[in-house]
Amino acid sequence: MLKLILSRLLQGILVMFVVSVVTFALLAAAGGDALTTLRNDPLVSDRSLEEQQRVYGLDQPVVVRYARWLGGLVRGEMGESFSFRAPVWTILWPRLLNTLSLSAVALLLAWLIAIPLGSMAARRPRSWIDRLCGAVVMLASSTPRIVLALVALALAARTSLFSVGAGADSTSQSLLKILLPAFVLSVPVIALFLAQVRDGLGAALREEFVQVARAKGLSERVVTLRHALRAALNPLITIFGYSIGGLVSGSVIVETVLGWPGLGLLSVLAVRSRDVPLLMGVVLITSIAVLIGNLIADILLRFNDPRLREDA
């Protein structure tokens, strides 16, 4: 297990390095910088612009700027945001907590909805619940998140039950504010989980070892939860791991439309203002979330499947 973790960590460092190089190069190729708006302001002198370029190192080649950013990262520094005039980490931290909270609630909703529905559909093939789950999977997987977010925004505007944006006076208000964007974020994950539970558990219930368990007189509940579900759990664990990073990286549209103050909304602000240090920080955090999700999936798979532990 330790060998697996070390291997994944080394691979993660390499992946993050490649991602940072590609992102920095693309931002440089896109043209413009944080001073573009000031250059169009007739009240700002050329001397002032040159001073700002020197302060932020924008007068240096791209390779030098990347080397300075990477060197600061090795020292535990992520640079200073051009827009907020503050260290990047102090800006990222509260937004990261908001995005993690949103992703955690979305993942919890996906499990609470998909597991029971998928289990009922698997145990009753070709029933009305099975057809309902099939329709939910098709609709949820084919509807873009932006459409769902706009529908949720209209719902929040027309009703007083849900509200969007930041700030709340009580725990109940905080829960109501996070529930709507979390549900929108969870819809594609619900489709993935529901399809996998329905198909995987349905196939496991037809296996010979399940028939043997039934012949021993075990209840259908015990057969389903203790035997069949565990056999169908590996693909679910894989999807769970991928979903951790996918929810963090896929929150841009939901947070922007519904005004949730997380990393997704912050990344949009960073792109608009061409705030390279801030955007690099968002990309780095998102990459780490994806890698951690994959690592968690690998570890859980080996705990659930002894064959994988032996291979490791």
NORCOR-V46804 format. One line per field, one symbol per residue. ss: DSSP state (a for helix, b for strand, c for the rest). phi: phi as a letter, one per 30 degrees, with the letter a starting at -180 (. if undefined). burial: + if it has 9 or more other C-alpha atoms within 8 Angstrom, else -. Layout:
ss: ???
phi: ???
burial: ???
//
This chain:
ss: caaaaaaaaaaaaaaaaaaaaaaaaaaaaacccccaaaaccccccaaaaaaaaaaacccccaaaaaaaaaaaaacccccbccccccbaaaaaaaaaaaaaaaaaaaaaaaaaaaaaaaaaaaaccccaaaaaaaaaaaaaaaccaaaaaaaaaaaaaaccccccccccccaaaaaaaaaaaaaaaaaaaaaaaaaaaaaaaaaaaccaaaaaaaaccccaaaaaaaaaaaacaaaaaaaaaaaaaaaaaccaaaaaaaccccaaaaaaaaaacccaaaaaaaaaaaaaaaaaaaaaaaaaaaaacaaaaaac
phi: .dddddddddddddddddddddddddddddiiadceddddcddcdddddddddddciddcdddddddddddddddiccicdddchbeeddddeddddddddddddddddddddddddddddddbdicddddddddddddddccddddddddddddddcbcdcbbjciacbddddddddddddddddeddedddddddddddddddcddddddddddjdddddddddcddddcdedddddedddedddddcdedddddciddcddddddddddchddedddddddddddddddddddddddddddcedddddd
burial: ----+--+---+---+--+++-+++-++----+++---+----+----+--+++---+------++--+--++----+++++---++++-++-+++++++-++-+++-+++-+++-++++++-+----+++-++-+++-++---++-+++-++-++-----++++-------++-+++++++++++++++++++++++++++-++----++-++---+---++++-++++++++-+++++++++++++++++++++++++++++++++-++-++++++++++++-+++++++++++++++++-++--++---
//
